[in-house]
Amino acid sequence: MVSEMLMDKRKKINPISSEEILTEHYIASLAKGMEVLEAFGTERQKLSVGQVAEKTRISRTAVRRYLYTFKYLGYLSSDGTHYWITHKVLRFSSAYLNSSFLPKLAQPYLNTLNQLSGLSFSVVVLDGHEVVPIAHSVMRQNEQRIMPYGIHLGNRLPAHATSTGKLLLSYLSPDELQQWIEQFGLKRLTPYSITDEHLFKQRIIEIGQQDYCISKEEHELGVIAIAVPLLSAKGDAIAALNCISTTNQMDTPDLVEHILPKLRQTAQDIRYALN
C-alpha cells in the first residue's frame, strides 16, 4: 500500500485524457503558461490580468509574468490593460494541419461531398468540452443566406450543443460521460440547448443506438447539422464527419434521407483509406 501511494505521488494524471506523466518529467511552469494562453477562448477575446487569473486560478503576479512573456514573444498584444491573441498562434494549428494525416486524407472526400450536394462538410475532433474542425469543405457564400458559425478550421465549439460533439460523447462509457458532465456542465446557448442532465444522457444513449446525430439550433439559431463517426480499425471513434446546413435549406427528414447515406459511405471509405 505504501509503495502504491509513493507511486501515485510520483506521477500526474491528466483528468481529461487520463494520460500519465512522471512528476520528474512534468514542467509545472510550462503547464501554467499554456493554461494562461488557453484562457483566451471564443467567449471573450480580450482579457485583463485579473480576468485571466480568475479563469486559470493562477495568482495575479504569476499571470502578469506569463502575459508579459507571451507579449514579448509575439503571441499576445496589449493596450496596457487588456491582452489578446495575435496571428502568431496560428503557427501551431498550421503545423498540425500540415503534418497530420487525417485532415489531408479526408479533404478530397469532403470536396466530393460538397460538389455533390452544395452543402458544407467537416471532419471534427473532440478536445475536452469542445469540438474542433480539422478539415472542411464549405458551400459557396452566394448559395446560402446564413454562414453557420464555427465551420472554420480550428474554431472551437461546445461539444454538448453540436452534432459532432454529442456523437463523440456517445462513445464514452456511462461513468466517463457522467464525469464529463460534472466537469464541464451543460450551458444553455439557445432555447433548444439540452441543459437537463437526465435528458442529455437519454439523448446520448439514443445517438449511440442509431450511430448518428442530428442537432438543430442547439448552438446557433437557423443552423442544423448531422454527424456520423469516423472509426479506426479497432472501432474507436477518432473523429466525426458532419454536414452543416441552414434550416431554410434542409430539415431533419431531408438530412436523414439524402445526406446520411452519403456520410456513412464516406466515413466507411475514409476508414478503409486510414488502414
Buried (B, 14 or more C-beta within 10 A) or exposed (E): EEEEEEEEEEEBEEEBEEEEEEEEEEEEEEEBBEBBBEBBEEEEEBBBBEBBBBBBEBEEEBBBBBBBEBBEEEBBBBEEEBBEBBEEBEEEEEEBBEEEEBBEBBBEBBBBBBEEBEBBBBBBBBEBBBBBBBBBBBBEEEEBEBBBEBBEBBBBBBBBBBBBBBBBBBBBEEEEBEBBBEEBEBEEBBEBBBEEEEEBBEBBEEBBEBBBBBBBBBBBEBBBBBBBBBBEEEEEBBBBBBBBBBBEBBEEEBBBEBBBEBBBEBBEEBBEEBE
